[in-house]
Amino acid sequence: MSRTPEQLGLAFAGRLRAVKELFVDRDEVVDLLALGALCGEHVLVVGPPGTAKSRLLTRFCRLLDTEPFSYLLTRFTEPAEIFGSIDVKEFQDNSVYKVNTAGMLPEARIAHLDEVFRGSSAILNTLLTLINERTFHTGQTSLRCPLITLVGSANDIPDDPELAAFSDRFLLRCTVDHVGDDAIEDLLELGWQDEQDRIRAAGQTGDGGDDHDRDLVPLTAPELATLQQAVAKVDLTPVRGPYAKILQALRSEGVTFSDRRAVKAQKVFAASALLRGGRTAEEGDLARLVHLWTDARDEATIRRIAADSGIPVDEPGGGTRDPVLIGIDLREIGELRARAATGAEIQRLAQDNRRLANEVRRHHPGEPELLRAVEREQTALMTRLRELDPDRWLS
């Protein structure tokens, strides 16, 4: 029995959570990748190297049953390294100029270009056509590209007017930084589990995969197509008035927000509604505005204006959740603890519980009873771990 778009949206959101649990403080990036895939729009991630951008994208691509085309651009990168080289045999035999695109960006469903603004003008001009029209011109013919979304990453956005048109094609944006001090322990634990998975998988298969990737249930191409079509059917009437007022406020304060960006943003609100299983947009979906800035210096202003308009806007880097939602997660951990049959399961639950404790301490210092409940659950988890695996110590 086929599922409705609303059911598919909820299922996809659940699978996204499985990806989020593999990383620390990267929920925003996962959400933007999902919105980009549903909208057919492109994503820009700004931040320093070593912040798990490539690894996260690889994991996300497993949800779409594909592999990303990834490349680091430099000022010396040749177009052939990205789009493919000339098919010499075809030229010699038939005097036909043709580019061999096999395995290259024009045939990728998802692409990641690191330091995306460092490409030559030849590369960026070709990219502009490809990401706008999903078309690559190869000699005398044009190739229709299956690109779902292009993810660009960079240390910063150059203040160069010549790059403005290219930069504006990245509708969804976020900034990332190294993990904060209060999450270092989680980073080390998750990172070590990831390295262990890679070592075991490489020893068994030589493919560098891991157990976590095999646990991810992919969204099939037809299911993704269903969701992409459903974006156009979401009712935006309830949010159009509030959105128009926010746009007016942004422009009155000099925030850069082009007409094209204002129109395309509506797709993001619609996709946001689908991911919560809705077919009608709500004002909460307008919170995605905080990832639609053109100039990173405008992000704080967008957040303030959205919040002043009654839109529930999260804090940068992960956001503040309602304590009720934390309580729901806590009850779920308790239920899973009661059913757990192995020490490894308890370890994963304890890791999730520590995240809840950090979240309460950081965002809800006025909720001491909630923190005590999380700490009681941690004690129960440690007790259960010793029962299941008395030789293993959980710090």
C-alpha positions as CSV (number, residue, x, y, z in Angstrom):
1,M,0.0,0.0,0.0
2,S,1.5,3.3,-1.0
3,R,1.9,6.1,1.6
4,T,0.6,9.6,1.3
5,P,3.1,12.5,0.9
6,E,2.3,13.4,4.5
7,Q,3.2,9.9,5.7
8,L,6.4,9.9,3.6
9,G,7.4,13.3,5.0
10,L,7.1,12.0,8.5
11,A,9.0,8.9,7.6
12,F,11.8,10.9,6.0
13,A,12.0,13.1,9.1
14,G,12.4,10.0,11.2
15,R,15.2,8.8,9.1
16,L,16.9,12.1,9.3
17,R,17.0,11.7,13.0
18,A,19.1,8.6,12.5
19,V,21.7,10.7,10.7
20,K,21.6,13.4,13.3
21,E,22.4,10.9,16.1
22,L,25.7,10.1,14.4
23,F,27.0,13.7,14.7
24,V,27.3,16.3,17.4
25,D,25.7,19.7,16.9
26,R,25.0,19.2,13.2
27,D,21.2,19.0,13.2
28,E,20.9,22.2,11.3
29,V,23.0,21.0,8.4
30,V,21.0,17.7,8.2
31,D,17.7,19.7,8.1
32,L,19.0,22.0,5.4
33,L,20.2,19.0,3.2
34,A,16.7,17.5,3.5
35,L,15.0,20.8,2.6
36,G,17.4,21.3,-0.3
37,A,16.6,17.8,-1.6
38,L,12.8,18.3,-1.3
39,C,12.9,21.7,-2.9
40,G,15.6,21.0,-5.5
41,E,17.6,23.9,-4.2
42,H,21.2,24.3,-3.3
43,V,22.9,24.5,0.2
44,L,25.9,26.5,1.4
45,V,27.7,25.5,4.5
46,V,30.2,28.1,5.9
47,G,32.8,27.1,8.4
48,P,36.3,25.9,9.0
49,P,37.8,22.6,7.8
50,G,37.5,19.6,10.1
51,T,33.8,20.1,11.0
52,A,32.5,16.8,9.5
53,K,30.8,18.4,6.5
54,S,32.0,15.7,4.0
55,R,31.3,12.8,6.3
56,L,27.8,14.1,7.1
57,L,26.9,14.5,3.5
58,T,28.0,11.0,2.7
59,R,25.8,9.7,5.4
60,F,22.9,11.8,4.2
61,C,23.4,10.5,0.7
62,R,22.8,7.0,1.9
63,L,19.3,8.0,2.8
64,L,18.8,8.8,-0.9
65,D,20.5,5.7,-2.0
66,T,23.2,7.5,-3.9
67,E,26.9,8.5,-3.6
68,P,27.9,12.2,-3.7
69,F,30.3,13.6,-6.3
70,S,32.8,15.5,-4.1
71,Y,35.7,17.7,-5.0
72,L,37.9,20.4,-3.5
73,L,38.2,23.4,-5.8
74,T,41.4,25.5,-6.0
75,R,42.3,28.2,-8.4
76,F,44.3,25.6,-10.4
77,T,41.3,23.2,-10.8
78,E,40.6,22.4,-14.5
79,P,37.0,22.1,-15.8
80,A,37.8,18.5,-16.9
81,E,38.3,17.5,-13.2
82,I,34.7,18.5,-12.5
83,F,32.7,17.9,-15.6
84,G,34.8,15.3,-17.5
85,S,37.4,15.3,-20.2
86,I,37.1,15.2,-24.0
87,D,36.2,11.9,-25.5
88,V,39.3,11.5,-27.6
89,K,38.2,8.4,-29.4
90,E,34.9,9.9,-30.4
91,F,36.8,13.0,-31.7
92,Q,39.4,10.9,-33.6
93,D,36.9,8.5,-35.1
94,N,34.0,10.7,-35.8
95,S,35.3,14.3,-35.5
96,V,32.7,14.9,-32.8
97,Y,33.5,17.0,-29.8
98,K,32.1,15.3,-26.8
99,V,32.8,15.3,-23.1
100,N,32.9,12.0,-21.2
101,T,30.8,12.8,-18.1
102,A,30.8,9.3,-16.6
103,G,31.3,9.5,-12.9
104,M,31.6,13.3,-13.0
105,L,29.4,16.1,-11.6
106,P,27.0,16.3,-14.6
107,E,25.8,12.7,-13.8
108,A,25.6,13.1,-10.0
109,R,22.4,13.3,-8.1
110,I,24.1,15.1,-5.2
111,A,27.4,17.0,-5.4
112,H,29.6,18.6,-2.9
113,L,32.2,21.2,-3.9
114,D,34.5,22.3,-1.1
115,E,35.8,25.8,-1.3
116,V,33.2,26.4,-3.9
117,F,34.1,30.0,-4.6
118,R,37.7,29.3,-5.5
119,G,36.8,27.8,-8.9
120,S,37.9,29.5,-12.1
121,S,35.5,31.6,-14.0
122,A,35.2,28.8,-16.6
123,I,34.1,26.4,-13.8
124,L,31.7,28.8,-12.1
125,N,30.0,29.9,-15.3
126,T,29.4,26.2,-16.3
127,L,28.2,25.5,-12.8
128,L,25.8,28.4,-12.9
129,T,24.1,26.9,-16.0
130,L,24.1,23.4,-14.5
131,I,22.6,24.3,-11.2
132,N,20.0,26.7,-12.7
133,E,18.8,24.6,-15.6
134,R,20.1,21.1,-14.7
135,T,21.8,21.1,-18.1
136,F,25.4,20.5,-19.2
137,H,26.5,21.4,-22.7
138,T,28.8,18.8,-24.0
139,G,29.9,19.7,-27.5
140,Q,27.0,19.8,-30.0
141,T,24.5,18.3,-27.5
142,S,23.1,19.2,-24.1
143,L,22.9,16.6,-21.3
144,R,20.0,16.7,-18.9
145,C,21.5,16.4,-15.4
146,P,19.9,14.4,-12.6
147,L,21.3,16.8,-9.9
148,I,19.0,17.0,-6.9
149,T,21.1,19.5,-4.9
150,L,24.6,21.0,-5.0
151,V,26.2,21.5,-1.6
152,G,28.9,24.1,-1.5
153,S,31.2,24.6,1.5
154,A,33.6,27.4,2.2
155,N,35.5,29.0,5.0
156,D,33.7,32.3,4.3
157,I,31.7,34.0,1.5
158,P,33.9,36.4,-0.6
159,D,32.8,40.0,-0.7
160,D,33.1,40.0,-4.5
161,P,30.3,41.5,-6.7
162,E,31.4,39.2,-9.6
163,L,30.5,36.2,-7.4
164,A,27.1,37.6,-6.3
165,A,25.0,35.9,-9.0
166,F,26.6,32.5,-8.4
167,S,26.4,32.8,-4.6
168,D,22.7,33.8,-4.7
169,R,21.9,30.4,-6.2
170,F,22.6,28.8,-2.8
171,L,19.2,29.4,-1.3
172,L,19.8,27.6,2.0
173,R,22.7,28.5,4.2
174,C,24.1,27.9,7.6
175,T,27.4,28.4,9.5
176,V,29.1,25.7,11.5
177,D,32.0,25.7,13.9
178,H,34.0,23.3,15.9
179,V,32.0,21.5,18.6
180,G,31.7,23.5,21.9
181,D,33.5,22.5,25.1
182,D,30.3,21.1,26.7
183,A,30.0,18.5,23.9
184,I,33.6,17.4,23.6
185,E,33.0,14.1,25.3
186,D,30.1,13.3,23.0
187,L,32.3,14.2,20.0
188,L,35.1,11.9,21.1
189,E,32.8,9.0,21.8
190,L,30.8,9.3,18.6
191,G,34.0,9.9,16.6
192,W,35.7,6.8,18.1
193,Q,32.7,4.6,17.3
194,D,32.8,5.9,13.7
195,E,36.5,5.1,13.5
196,Q,35.9,1.6,14.9
197,D,33.2,1.0,12.4
198,R,35.5,2.0,9.5
199,I,38.3,-0.2,10.7
200,R,36.0,-3.2,11.1
201,A,34.3,-2.7,7.8
202,A,37.6,-2.2,5.9
203,G,38.9,-5.4,7.4
204,Q,35.8,-7.3,6.4
205,T,34.9,-5.9,3.0
206,G,37.6,-3.4,2.0
207,D,34.9,-0.9,1.0
208,G,35.3,1.6,3.9
209,G,31.6,1.3,4.8
210,D,30.2,0.9,8.3
211,D,27.4,-0.6,10.3
212,H,25.7,2.7,10.9
213,D,25.3,3.2,7.1
214,R,23.8,-0.2,6.7
215,D,21.2,0.7,9.3
216,L,20.0,3.8,7.4
217,V,16.8,3.0,5.5
218,P,17.0,4.9,2.1
219,L,14.2,7.0,0.6
220,T,13.7,5.6,-2.9
221,A,13.8,7.7,-6.0
222,P,10.0,7.4,-6.5
223,E,9.4,8.4,-2.9
224,L,11.6,11.4,-3.2
225,A,9.8,12.4,-6.5
226,T,6.5,12.1,-4.7
227,L,7.6,14.4,-1.9
228,Q,9.1,16.9,-4.4
229,Q,5.8,17.0,-6.3
230,A,3.9,17.4,-3.0
231,V,5.9,20.6,-2.2
232,A,3.9,22.4,-4.8
233,K,0.6,21.2,-3.3
234,V,1.2,22.6,0.2
235,D,-1.2,25.4,1.1
236,L,0.8,28.5,2.0
237,T,-2.2,30.8,2.5
238,P,-1.9,30.9,6.3
239,V,1.7,32.2,6.2
240,R,1.7,34.5,3.2
241,G,0.5,37.6,5.2
242,P,3.0,37.1,8.1
243,Y,5.7,36.4,5.6
244,A,5.0,39.5,3.6
245,K,5.2,41.6,6.8
246,I,8.5,40.1,7.7
247,L,9.9,40.8,4.3
248,Q,8.8,44.4,4.6
249,A,10.6,44.6,8.0
250,L,13.8,43.1,6.5
251,R,13.9,45.6,3.7
252,S,13.2,48.5,6.0
253,E,16.4,47.5,7.9
254,G,18.5,47.1,4.8
255,V,18.7,43.3,4.9
256,T,19.8,41.9,1.5
257,F,16.9,39.7,0.3
258,S,16.4,39.5,-3.4
259,D,12.9,39.0,-5.1
260,R,14.1,35.7,-6.4
261,R,15.1,34.6,-2.9
262,A,11.8,35.8,-1.5
263,V,9.8,33.8,-4.0
264,K,11.9,30.6,-3.7
265,A,11.7,30.7,0.1
266,Q,8.1,29.6,-0.2
267,K,9.3,26.2,-1.3
268,V,11.3,25.9,1.8
269,F,8.2,26.7,4.0
270,A,6.2,24.1,2.1
271,A,8.9,21.4,2.5
272,S,9.1,22.2,6.2
273,A,5.4,21.5,6.5
274,L,5.8,18.2,4.7
275,L,8.6,17.1,7.1
276,R,6.2,17.5,10.0
277,G,3.5,15.6,8.2
278,G,1.4,18.6,7.2
279,R,-0.2,19.8,4.0
280,T,-0.7,23.3,5.2
281,A,2.1,25.7,6.2
282,E,2.1,27.2,9.7
283,E,3.9,30.2,11.1
284,G,6.4,27.9,12.7
285,D,7.6,26.9,9.2
286,L,8.7,30.5,8.7
287,A,11.5,29.8,11.2
288,R,13.4,28.5,8.2
289,L,13.9,32.1,7.3
290,V,17.0,32.2,9.5
291,H,18.8,30.0,6.9
292,L,17.9,32.1,3.9
293,W,20.3,35.0,4.4
294,T,22.5,36.4,1.7
295,D,25.0,38.2,3.8
296,A,26.0,36.3,7.0
297,R,26.0,39.6,8.9
298,D,22.2,39.8,8.3
299,E,21.5,36.5,10.1
300,A,21.1,38.1,13.5
301,T,18.7,40.7,12.1
302,I,16.6,38.1,10.4
303,R,16.4,36.1,13.6
304,R,15.4,39.2,15.6
305,I,12.7,40.3,13.2
306,A,11.3,36.7,12.9
307,A,11.2,36.4,16.7
308,D,9.6,39.8,17.1
309,S,6.9,38.6,14.6
310,G,6.0,35.7,16.9
311,I,8.0,33.1,14.9
312,P,9.6,30.4,17.2
313,V,13.2,30.8,16.2
314,D,15.9,28.5,17.6
315,E,19.3,29.8,18.7
316,P,22.1,29.4,16.2
317,G,23.8,26.0,16.2
318,G,21.0,23.7,17.2
319,G,18.3,25.8,18.9
320,T,16.3,25.7,22.1
321,R,13.7,23.1,22.4
322,D,10.6,23.2,24.6
323,P,11.3,21.2,27.9
324,V,8.2,19.1,27.0
325,L,10.0,17.8,23.9
326,I,13.0,16.9,26.1
327,G,10.7,15.1,28.5
328,I,9.3,13.1,25.6
329,D,12.8,12.0,24.5
330,L,13.6,11.1,28.1
331,R,10.5,8.8,28.4
332,E,11.5,7.2,25.1
333,I,15.0,6.5,26.4
334,G,13.4,4.9,29.5
335,E,11.2,2.7,27.4
336,L,14.0,1.6,25.2
337,R,16.2,0.8,28.3
338,A,13.5,-1.6,29.5
339,R,13.6,-3.4,26.2
340,A,17.3,-3.3,25.6
341,A,19.0,-6.7,25.3
342,T,22.7,-5.7,24.8
343,G,25.2,-3.5,26.4
344,A,25.8,-1.7,23.1
345,E,22.2,-0.6,23.0
346,I,22.5,0.8,26.5
347,Q,25.6,2.6,25.6
348,R,23.9,4.4,22.8
349,L,21.0,5.3,25.0
350,A,23.4,6.6,27.7
351,Q,25.0,8.8,25.0
352,D,21.6,10.2,24.0
353,N,20.8,10.8,27.6
354,R,24.0,12.7,28.2
355,R,23.0,15.0,25.3
356,L,19.7,15.7,27.0
357,A,21.5,16.5,30.2
358,N,23.8,19.0,28.3
359,E,20.7,20.5,26.6
360,V,18.9,21.1,29.9
361,R,22.0,22.6,31.5
362,R,22.7,24.9,28.6
363,H,19.2,26.0,27.6
364,H,17.0,25.3,30.6
365,P,18.9,26.1,33.8
366,G,15.5,27.0,35.4
367,E,14.3,23.4,35.1
368,P,16.1,21.6,38.0
369,E,13.5,18.8,38.2
370,L,13.9,18.0,34.6
371,L,17.7,17.8,35.0
372,R,17.3,15.5,38.0
373,A,15.0,13.3,36.0
374,V,17.7,13.0,33.3
375,E,20.3,12.2,35.9
376,R,18.1,9.5,37.4
377,E,17.8,8.0,34.0
378,Q,21.5,8.0,33.6
379,T,21.9,6.1,36.8
380,A,19.3,3.6,35.7
381,L,21.2,3.1,32.4
382,M,24.5,2.5,34.1
383,T,22.8,0.0,36.4
384,R,21.3,-1.8,33.4
385,L,24.6,-1.8,31.6
386,R,26.4,-3.5,34.5
387,E,23.6,-6.2,34.5
388,L,24.0,-6.8,30.8
389,D,27.7,-6.4,30.5
390,P,29.5,-6.4,33.9
391,D,32.9,-6.3,32.3
392,R,32.3,-3.0,30.5
393,W,32.6,0.4,32.2
394,L,30.5,3.3,31.1
395,S,31.9,6.7,32.2
